[in-house]
Amino acid sequence: GMHFFNPVPAMKLVEVIPGAMTSDAVVDATADLAAKIGKEPVKAKESPGFIVNRILIPYMNEAAIAFQEGIAPAAEIDKAMKLGAGMPMGPLALADLVGIDVVLMVCEYFWAEFGDSK
């Protein structure tokens, strides 16, 4: 499969995920197709969240927990991650852009898959 990121015209990455019986030739052809349409393919095994969302969703969730615990206001958390970690957008602003409902849905999916509140 091909996992594109929104907004598709602006985001270069496509995660290329083979199925259980997908041949290497099909995976390579899919990656080549992604490159031909101007995307940067990254191959990964089938797993919950693939690469980006498996790392990104817990990052946004941890930022929400830090906010909930009163560690810092939302704007300060976002500023810290932009300036200190070189992120183009803070995690809470990103969660708002993605949609808090979408982030929650993925968190619940990860909980069901991993049994971990991360």
C-alpha positions in Angstrom: 0.0 0.0 0.0 0.9 3.7 -0.3 0.3 5.9 2.7 0.3 9.6 1.7 0.3 12.5 4.1 -1.9 15.6 4.1 -1.9 17.9 2.4 -0.8 15.5 -0.4 0.5 18.2 -2.8 2.8 19.7 -0.1 4.0 16.6 1.7 6.8 14.7 -0.1 6.7 11.4 1.9 4.9 8.2 0.9 5.2 5.2 3.2 5.2 2.0 1.0 3.8 -0.9 3.0 3.8 -4.4 1.5 1.1 -6.9 2.3 1.8 -10.3 3.7 2.1 -11.8 0.2 3.4 -8.8 -1.8 6.5 -9.6 -3.9 9.6 -7.5 -3.7 9.0 -6.6 -7.4 5.6 -5.0 -6.5 7.1 -3.1 -3.6 9.9 -1.8 -5.8 7.4 -0.8 -8.5 5.2 1.0 -6.0 8.3 2.9 -4.7 9.2 3.8 -8.3 5.7 5.0 -8.9 5.9 7.2 -5.8 9.2 8.7 -7.1 7.7 9.3 -10.5 4.9 11.4 -9.1 7.4 13.5 -7.1 7.2 11.8 -3.8 9.9 10.3 -1.6 9.1 6.7 -0.8 10.1 5.0 2.4 9.5 1.3 2.8 8.3 -0.2 6.0 6.7 -3.4 7.3 3.0 -3.6 8.1 2.5 -2.4 11.7 0.1 -0.1 13.5 0.8 3.4 12.5 3.6 2.5 10.1 6.6 4.8 10.8 5.4 8.4 11.0 2.2 8.0 12.9 3.7 5.4 15.3 6.2 8.0 16.4 4.1 11.2 15.8 0.9 10.3 17.7 2.7 9.5 21.0 4.7 12.7 20.6 1.5 14.7 20.3 -0.1 12.7 23.1 2.8 13.4 25.5 2.6 17.1 24.7 -1.1 17.0 25.7 -0.2 15.2 28.9 2.5 17.8 29.7 -0.2 20.5 29.1 -2.7 18.7 31.3 -0.2 18.3 34.1 0.4 22.1 34.0 4.1 21.9 33.0 3.6 24.8 30.6 0.9 26.6 28.6 0.2 25.2 25.1 2.0 28.0 23.3 5.1 27.4 25.4 5.1 23.7 24.7 4.8 24.3 21.0 7.5 27.0 21.1 9.9 24.7 23.1 9.6 21.9 20.6 10.0 24.2 17.6 13.1 26.0 19.0 14.6 23.1 21.0 13.9 20.2 18.7 13.8 21.9 15.4 10.2 20.9 14.7 8.5 23.0 12.0 5.3 23.1 14.1 4.6 22.5 17.7 2.9 19.2 18.8 -0.3 20.8 20.1 -0.7 23.1 17.0 -0.1 20.0 14.9 -2.7 18.0 16.8 -5.2 20.8 16.3 -4.4 20.9 12.6 -4.7 17.1 12.2 -7.9 17.2 14.3 -8.1 16.3 18.0 -10.7 13.7 17.1 -8.4 12.0 14.7 -5.5 12.0 17.2 -7.8 10.5 19.8 -9.0 7.8 17.4 -5.4 6.8 16.6 -4.5 6.8 20.3 -7.4 4.5 21.0 -6.3 2.2 18.1 -2.7 2.1 19.4 -4.1 1.3 22.9 -6.0 -1.6 21.5 -2.9 -2.8 19.5 -0.2 -2.2 22.1 -2.0 -2.0 25.4 0.3 0.9 26.3 -0.9 4.4 27.1 2.2 6.0 25.4 
